[in-house]
Amino acid sequence: MHDSPSSRPGQHRDPVGAFFGALWTVGNAVVIALLGVIVHDDFDSARIGAHPAAGSAPDGTYV
């Protein structure tokens, strides 16, 4: 049978390819997490009766 190229004994491993593979994986995880945060915040502020601008209104006390 034919062995996969990665299972051959003594074969040189590609550290640059491994680095870019790990970078791609971490980058995708970060993007998915950020999109999840953005979607969560959008749905959280879209609740019925929510007043998202209320926190930015002045409270009437001036110094």
C-alpha positions, -999 to 999 in steps of 0.1 A, spaced: 0 0 0 10 36 -5 19 55 27 11 92 30 41 115 26 39 127 62 44 91 76 77 84 58 105 80 83 133 106 81 113 130 60 121 167 66 91 186 81 83 220 68 84 245 97 72 274 76 42 255 64 34 245 99 37 281 111 14 294 84 -11 266 91 -12 275 128 -14 312 120 -44 305 96 -61 284 123 -56 310 150 -67 338 127 -99 320 118 -107 314 155 -101 351 163 -123 362 134 -151 338 144 -149 350 180 -150 387 171 -180 381 148 -197 362 176 -192 392 200 -205 416 174 -236 395 167 -242 390 204 -240 427 210 -263 435 181 -289 410 193 -285 421 229 -292 458 221 -322 448 198 -343 436 227 -378 450 229 -378 478 253 -341 483 254 -328 519 254 -292 516 240 -287 554 239 -299 559 275 -264 554 289 -250 582 268 -276 609 277 -265 635 303 -279 630 337 -286 666 344 -258 672 369 -231 696 358 -200 706 377 
